[in-house]
Amino acid sequence: MRILFALFCLAFIGAASALETARGLAASGAPHLALARAEQLQPRDTAAPRWAEWEALRMSLLVRLQRHDEALRRGAALPVGMPQPALRQCLLDAARAAVAAGQGETARSYVARLLWQNEATPDEARSARLLVVESHVAERQGDTAFRAMLRFQQDYRLLESGVAERFVEALLDLGQDKEAVNWLASLDDSSASKLRLQLRNGLVAPDAVIALARAQITKGGGSGYWQLLAEAAAKQGNGELRIESLERLLNIGGNDARAPRAPANGLWQAYLSGAQAGANQNRLLAGDDTAWLDFAARRLGTSPYLARALFGYLARNGAARETRHGAQLQLAFSLYQDGLDHTALQLFSDERAGPEALDTQARYLLGIIAETRNAPALAVRFWQGLAAPPNAGAEEWQVRLATMQWRAGMGKPAVSTMRALVKTAKPLPAAAATRAVALARDMLGAGKADLAEEMLAALLPLTGREHARGILYTLGGIAESAGQSARAADYFLRSALGGEPQTAPDALALQARLAAALNLARAGYKEDARAQLDWLLKNSKDPAQIETARRELSRL
């Protein structure tokens, strides 16, 4: 009984340590890594110790990474009787996800559960009340949102400037300028919110606002100043400044979920009006798309905002398909070169036409941006149906697509793509093999050992020695986890023997030999196990391996 209790304590301590490590990763700015760890290590049984704490961390990371649909799915599946305070934290995060997804009623239902069915702390209740306000803002219910703000202020009289700014920004976005004045005195004099409110009410001239906003941006001011610039430019009739501001705002919104929402449609409209004004000023004839495209290309270096306005206009309104495609590629590539990759991604992912209407090269580029920026669903959307680009082999391209499908939660399409690849039974180039093995290990990390084993076994004859040893070692680990000791030993020993025969054994060979020995012993093959352990004592210089080998030999 004491031994069982000690083992339980060790397991509990190990689980706690893993959870704290994941929390530390999240706090240190590595949320993707923390989420991957949570997905791998969270117990499958909802009744397991610390499952609820893992779930609270997982929900917060999903919201932080803007994976709101997944957070909502998990929120809807929260088990009855889940321990608190983890349950309360999950309900708050589910409400946040619902607000971000524009599902105000769903958000309020989670808030109601928190406030009326659970004993929310004062801080949790306050956060929940603010989420009610945000839920009405998300539904563009201006009057209802305003009344909720007033009730919040009545209950929490001393509002922080950040809350007051959020109220003002939300009301201004909803066209409730007069109502926003209620919090004018609570705003900092140099804040973007106060300047924007004063601009709306004619208290400050556009020229002065532009100068102040530029100064704040130079000092590192946030996205609110770009939004302020966009509104001042609109009042001033400065099309190029409006385009610059909206491009920057859309780009920041892709990097920072807290930035003001800047719909891509607003930038498309700015391109349209900017192109028409620029064409008139430069005497470009309506309908002469070739002249417009040529003029835009020549002005790209000196007037990038005018050039992109013309490209944007032609990307949607060019008479010929070739003109539209050329403009799409020029626009996407220009934004990418200027460091506005999120702008390009959001602009074209929000486009009214589907990806099939876009230029092929632009789709490749946009998919690469999405891949780099960890937006796998968008990468799949842009790449689906495309042949391999000139700079990538067909096999590598297929694996890249499958990897994006897997990371986007499209498990079945990812597996289908990989099965089609390995079915050809053609040897894989090194780059494709590296990506394919990494994808199989992602499957293993996500708890899909059966799929990982299937993929790795199929890849084994298609890869060279440099990958085969690692594949064999991973297959050994899968078999070991399944309690298949003899099979695991076979894989491990094949991995150990797969090195260069003329060279000294490397670290993988030594580790694989030890793993093979342990599994041979478990399988009852004591003489075989003894042979591997004797070999280790002769060849290893690692004190820990030598000590383990001696200990295991004494047990045989």
N, C-alpha and C positions, 0 to 999 in steps of 0.2 A: 504493500500500500504506500509506504514511504517513497519507494522508487517511482511509482506512478505519479504521486504528488509532485515529486521533484521534476519529472519529465513535463508535467503540466505547467509548472512554474517556468521552466526553461522555454517552453513553447510560447507562453504568454509574454515573457520578457522579449523573446525574439520578435513576436508580432508587434509589440509596442515599439521596439527599436526601429523596425521597418517603417512603421507609421510615422514616427518622429523624423526619420530620414526623408520621407516623402514630403512632410510639412516643411522641412528645412530647404529642400529643393524648390518648393513653391515660393517660400519667402525670399530665396536668394535670386529670384528672377528666372527660374527654369520651370515654368508651369507645364510645358509639353512633356518634359522628362518626368516631372512629378506625376502627371496624369498617366503616363505609360507605366510607371511603377505601381500606381493605384490599380490600374486595370489588370496588372499581372499578379499582384499580391493580395488584393482584397479577397477575403474568403467568399466562396460561392454560396455558402449557407447563410441566409440572413439572420439566423439565430446564433451564429458563431460569435465568440467574444470579439469586441472591437469592430464588428462589421459596420455598425452604425457610424462610428467615428470615421472609418474609411469612406463611407458613403457621403458624409458631410463634406469631407475634403474633396471627394470626386465631384460632387455637385458644384462646389465653389470654383473648382478648376474649369469645369465645363462652361460655366457662366463667364469666367474670366477670359476664356479662349473663344467666346462668342459661339459656342456650339449649343445654341439655345434649344433647338429641336430635340437633341439628345437629352439635355437637362430636363426638358418637359416630359419626355418619355419616362425617365427615371423618377421624376417627381410624382407622376401618376401611378407608379408602381411601388411607392413607399409602403413597407409592410405595416400592418396593424400592430400596435404595441411597441413600436420602435422606441428605444430609450431616448430620453431627453438629456441634455440640450441638443443632441445631434439632430433630432427630429425638427426642432424649431429652426435650426440653421438650414436644414434642407428645405423647409417650407419657405423661408425667406429667399433662398436662392431660386427656388422654383418660381416664386412671384417675380423675381428679377428677370428670369428668363422669359416669362410670359409678357412682361412689359416690353422687353427688347424685341420680342416676336410680334408685337402689336396686338396681343390677346389680353385686353384689359379686363374682361370679365373673369377670365381664368386667373389672372393675377390677384384679383380681389377675392376669389374663392380661397386661394392659398392664404391670403392675409386673414380672412375670416377664421380659417382653421387655427391659425396661430393665435389670434387674439381671443377667440371665444371657446376653443376646445383645449387650449394648452396655456400654461402659466407663463406667458411671455415676460421677460425681464423688461424694465423701463427702456433700456436701450433698444431692445428688439421691437418693442411696441412703437417706439418713435420711428425706427427704420421702416416698419410696416406701414405706418401712417403716411410716410413720405412716398412709399410705393403706391398707395392708393391715389395720391395726387398724380404720380407719373402714369398710372394706368389710364386716368382720364385724359391726360395730355396725349398719350399714345393713340387714343381713339379720337383725338381732335375734338373733344367735348370741352370747349373753352369755358363756358359758364359753369359747368359742373366742376371743372378743375379749379376755377377761381374760388368757388364756394368751399372746396376742400382745403385750399390754401388758407382761407380766412379761418376755418375751424382749427387748422393746425396751429396758426399763429395765436389763436385764442388759448389753446392748451399749452403751447410752448412759446411764451411771450418774447423771450430774448432769442431772436433768430440769429444764427451765425451769418456772416456776410455771404458765405458760400450757398446757404439755403436760399437767402433772399435773391442772390444772383440767379439761381436756378429758376425760381418762381418768375422773375422778370423775363429771363430768356424764353421760358416756355410760353408765357403770355404774349410776348412779342412775336414768336413764331406762329401763334394762333391768331394774330391780328387783334389781340386784346390790349391795345396800347394804353387806353385810359385806365384799365384795371391795373396794369403793371405799375402805374405811378404810385400806387399804395406803398411800394417798397423802395421808392427812389431814395429816401433819406437813409436807408440801411446799406446803400451801396458805397463802395470806395470811389472816391472822385475820379481816379484814373482807370477804373475797371471798364472792360469792354462793354459790360451790360449797361452801366450808367451812361456811357457815351452813346451807345446804341439807342437807349431810351430818349436821351436828349436830342439825338439826330431825328428820331421819328416825330418828336413833338416840336421841331423847329427851334430848339434852344441853342443849338450849336451848328455852325455852317459846315457843309461837306468838306471844304478845303481844310478847315481846322481839324476835323475828325480824321481826315486822311493823314495829316502830319502827325497827330498824336498816336494814331494806330501804327504808323511806320516806325515811330520812335520806340514804341513798346515792343514791336516785333524784333527790332534790332537788339533790344535788351533781353530777348528770349521769351517774350510774351506768348501766351497760348493761342489756341485756334480761334478763340472768340474775337481776336483782333482782325483775323482774316475775314471772318464773317462781317465784322464792322466795316472793313474796307470794301467788301462786296456791295453792301447797302449804300455806302457813301458814293461809290463809283456809279451805281445805278441812278442816284439822285443827280449826280453831276453829268451823267451821259457819257462817262468814260468807259467805252466798251472794252478796251484792252486791259485796264485795271480790273474790271469786273471779271474778265476771263482769268487773269492771273490769280485773283483772290479765290475764285471758285475752284480752280485747279488745285491750289494749295490746300484749301479746306477739304476737298474730296480726298486728297492724298493723306492728310492728317487723320481724317475719319477712318481710313483703312488701317492706320497704325494704332489708333487710340480709340477704344470704344467709348471713352468719356467725352470725345469731341462732339461738337454740335452736328447733328445729322445734316448732310448736304446731299440732297437727292441728285443723282446723275442727270436727271431731266433738266435741272436748272442750268447745268453747264452746257448741255446740248442747245438749250434756248439761247444762251449767251453766245455760243458759236454761231448760231443762225443769224442773230441780229448783228453781231460783230462782222460777219462775212458780208452781209448786205451793205453795212455802212462802209466797210473797207473797199468793197467793189465800186461803190459810188464815188468815193474819194479818189480812187485810182483809175477810174474810167474803164472798168472791166465790163464787157457787154454781157448782159444776162443770157444764159444758155451757151456761152462759149466756154464749156467746161475745160477744154484743153488749155486755154489761156489762163483760166483761174488756177489750174493745177500747176502750171509752169511758174506763174507769178508767186504762188505760195512757196514753192520749192526754193525760188531765188531769194525770198524774203525771210526764210527760216532762221538764218543767222542773225539778222539785224532786228527783225520784228517777229519773234516766235509766237506771240499771242495772236497777232493778225494772221500769220501763216496757219496756225492750228485752227483758227476760226474758219478759214477757207477750206482746210482739209475736212473739218467737221461737217461743214455744209455739204461738201461734195460726197462725203462718206454716206450721207443719207439721201441726198437729192440729185446726185450725178445721174445724167440721162443714160449713160452707158455703164454696163456692168464692170468693164475694165477700169473706168474712171472711179467708180465707187470703191473698188478693191484697192486701187492704187492709193486713194486718199485714206482709206482705212489703215493701210500699212504705214503710210507716212505719219499719220496722227499717232498711232500706237507707238511707233519707234521713236518719234520726237519726244513724247512724254517719257518714255523709258530712258532715253538718253539724258533728259533733264532731271532725273531722279524722281519722277512722278509716276513710278510704276503702279502704285495703288490706284492712282487716278485712272490710268489706262485700264486697269483690271475692272474697276467699278463702272467705268464709263461703258465698256463693251459688254460686261456681264449684265448690265441693266438695259442693254439695247433692246429695242422693240422687236427687231428681227432675231431669229435664232442664229446660232453659230454657223450653220450651214450657209447663211447669206454673207458671211465674212470672208475676206481674203484668206487664202490658205496660210501664207507666211505670217499674217497677223495672228491667226489662230495658234500657230506654233509658238510665237513670241508670247502671247497672252497666257498660254498654258505653262510656259516656262516660268513666267512671273508668278502664276498661281502655285506652281510646284515649289518655287523658292520661298514664297510667303506662306507656306503651309495652308493653302486653300485647295485641298485635293479635289473636292467636288467640282470646283470651277475648272481645275486642270482637266478633269475627265470631260467636262462639258465642252471645252474647246478642242480637245484632242480626239474625242470619239469619232471613229470613222476615217481618220486621216492615215495615210501611209507614212512610213518612216521618212523623216526629213533627210536631206542630202548628207548632213553631218553625223548621222546615227545609223547603225545597222538595224536591220529589220527585227532581229531578235532582241536587241537592247531596247528598242522602241516599244516592243510588245511588253517587256517586263516593266518598263517605266509606267506604261498605261495600267498594267495590273496593280502595281504598287499604289498608284493614285486611287484606283478603284477600292483597294483594300482599306487605305487610310480614310477614304470618304465613307466607310461603312457599307460599301457595295461588295459584300463578301462573295455572293454567288457569281457576279460578273468577273470579279478578280480571279476566282478559281477557274472559271471557264476560259478566261484568257490564258492562264498558265497551262491548263490542260491542253489547249490547242497548240501551245508552243512546244511542250515536251512530246506531244504526239508525233511530231515530225521526226523525232529521234535523230536530229542533226546535232553534231557537237556545237556547243555554245562558245562564242568568242568570250575572252576573259572579262570584258566589261559587262556583258549580259549575264555571265555566270555569277559575277560578284553581286549584281543587283538581285538576281533570282534567289541566291542563297540568303541575302539580307531579308527579302520578302518572306521567305519560309520561316526565318527566325522571328520576324514580326508576328507571324501567325502563331508560332509557339509561345511568344511572349503574351499574346492575347488569350492564351488558354486553349487554343485550337490545335492540340498536339496531333490529332488524327490527320488534319489537313497538312500540318507541317511535315509529318512523317511521309505522307503521300508525295508531297512536292519534292522533298529531299531525296527520297528513294528514286523518283523519276529523274531528278537532275544528276544523280551520281554518275551514270554512264555517259552523260553529256558534257562533263567538265573534266579539266585536266587535273594533274596531281595536286596543284596548289590549292584547289578547292575541295578535292575529293577527301582529303584527310580531315578537314574541318567538318564536312558533311557527315562523315562516318562518326566522328566524335559526337556531334549533335544527335545523330540517330541513336548512338549508344546511351546518351543521357535520356532520351525519350523512352527507350526500352527499359532502362533502369527505373525510371519513375513509374512505369507500368508494372514493375515487379517481375519483368522478364529477364532474369539474371544471365542465363546462358546466351540469349540473343544479344544482350548489352555487351557481354564480354567479347563476343564475336566482332561487334562493331568497333569496340575500343581497341582490340588487338590489331585489327586491320588498319585502323588509323595510325597506331604506333608503328606498324611495319611499312607504312606507305612513304616514309621519308627517303631521302637520298641514301642509298646503301653504302656509299663510299665515305660518308661524313659521320661525325659524332652525333649521337641522338640529341635532338633539340628538346625544348621545353614541352612541346606538344607530345612528342614521343614518350617522354618520361611520365607525364601526367596520364596519358592514355594507358600506358603499361600498368600504372598503379590502379586505375579504374578497372582495367580488365582483370587484374588479380583479385580485387575485392569482389567483383561479380562472379568470377570463377569459384571463389570460396563459397559464396552464397548458393551457387548452383550445385555445390557438392563435389566439384572437380578439384580436390585438394592438391593433387600432384601438379596439375596444370597451374594452379594458383601459386604453389611454392616455386615453380620454375620462373614465373614472372617476378616474384619478390626477390629471388636470388639475383636475377638479372639487374633489378633496380639497385641492390646493394653494391653491385660491381660497377655500375655506370652512373648513378646519380651522385651529385655533389650537394644536393639540397638537404640540409639537416632535418627539415620537417618530413621530407619523403623518406629519408633513411630511417628515422624514428618510427614512422608509420609502418614501413616494411618490416622492421624488426618486431614490432608489436604484433602485426598480423601473422608473421611466421610462428610466433610463440603460441598462437591460438590454433594453428593447424594440427 
